[in-house]
Amino acid sequence: MHNVRAIYLKELRSYFNSPMAYIFLVLFALLNAYFFTTTFFLMGQSDMRALFGVVPLVYLFFVPAISMSLIAREKSLGTVEIIATLPIEDIELVVGKYLAAVTLIAAGLLFTAVHFFTLVSVGTSIDYGAALLGYFGLLLVGAFYAAIGTFASSVTENQVVSLIVALVFVLAFFLMDKMLIFVPTTLAGILQYLSVDYHLSNISRGVMDSRNLVYFASMIWLFLALTLRVIDIRKWR
Amino acid sequence: MIRVENLVKHYGEVKALRGIDFDVKDGEILGCLGANGAGKSTTLKIITGFLSPTSGNVFVDDLNILDDSLEIRKRVGYLPEQNPLYNEMMVYDLLAFVADVRGIQGRAFRSALGRVVDQCGLTGVVHRKIGECSKGYRQRIGLATAMIHDPDILILDEPVTGLDPNQIVEIRELIKGLGEEKTLVISSHILQEIEATVDRIVIIDEGEIVADGTRQELMSGFRGQTRLVLEVKNADPEGIHRLEEHLPDITVSDVQERDGRRSLAIEYPKTVDPREAIFCFARDNGWIILEMSQLRVQLEDVFRNLTVEGGVHA
């Protein structure tokens, strides 16, 4: 755990010592604000569903963008040689870097809390539980996409390739339940269970089912395990 | 102590190492000398756990790299050849990170930081971004990173490449100082660098060790010709021919005449020393010797003989 913390802090510093984190946070806040407020006052409802519908769309590009450098950049710069010859286990490296990406996503979500306070100040009969649970759901989706991004970043040393690989995976999971009408009914149930939207919509309605938690936890575990499988930073073969 | 045993490394079809054996005693400075691509860096990368061997093993004290890579990485400090660094990080942050990973925090870190800043001459750049530092400072930062945990074993891959002469002297002095208390393995393709700093030299060529010994041992084992430069007055071509007949071991070449003086280049096997006989021959034939100097065998001659002119691959 000690090395996870060291890697995590180094990675966070790396985000905030470059324009990356600031660009991400500002654009993330602006885009979500634009899409949320254009419909919020028209709908006239005291809930955050509009935001919960928008953020996963914004995630599609943003999460692969912030995670594309996690491991690929170490490989392309050669700094992987420093990391690989320090007494750090691969799992500590992967988890530390992954958690830093999740923290940046959480910081981005925190910026959107301004909309929640707007709702509190102008709305009536607000379902606080659903709103908070919705945020939790968004964090889970962000964490899932960050795991995909971490995996994509470990398969190449080219950050653009990493971005594209992550985009393809993220889009696939995002679009899965929108393709159900094109697949045989036997596959539809499986695809629906695998789709992100299916589980997020449950949570953002204020329904917390253990199946949704199991889904996100297992998907995050799967992609981090795949990362560990392919990372091979020490070319130890 | 480091012991490298029958180390083999293949990159696909390319055989980078073909079975390397050597050891480094505690407190010894070993220089790995070889042309670019000879296999020096590959050897060091395997010792530090960055690369796996195709076969063979590396032992550090009672540990081996196949089973105890993590523990060996704790004990070893490593400066990679390209010295890759995080340009966006402050020097302080990098050293703090590496120290943290190595379990050095708080007061212990402040003490270690002070030590490496002094040793590596980093005063004034500690709170600067690494990307803004000069090549010389970057090399010192790399060294400080390798030394922050005060390891007993330091592996330095081409530590002075790309530095200017003043920086080379500074880094060389630093390495010599470190060598008094640590085990060092230094690789270089610059002969003078190795000559100036190490106790023992291993010459690697095409993935094989072609020589292993101290500088004196390598030069005394050099199987080449020795060359003597002789400048004399009153010598004629016939006399020079008689000299060759008188001393069958020698070969006279490169005879030049100017203002009644003749310069001769005389070559002979390392096993004989004809200087006294040449002197007597000159005296008996009325030659006046103006200069007689034996060209000393340089490490460069040994290196070229072993790696270019044939050596083991002849």
Interface residues (C-beta under 8 A of the other chain):
Chain A: H2 N3 R5 A6 I7 L9 K10 R13 S14 N17 S18 L77 G78 T79 V80 E81 I82 A84 T85 L86 P87 I88 E89 R234 K235 W236 R237
Chain B: K45 T48 G49 F50 L51 S52 S69 L70 E71 R73 K74 V76 Y78 P80 Q82 P84 L85 Y86 E88 M89 M90 D93 F97 V98 D100 V101 R102 G103 K129 T145
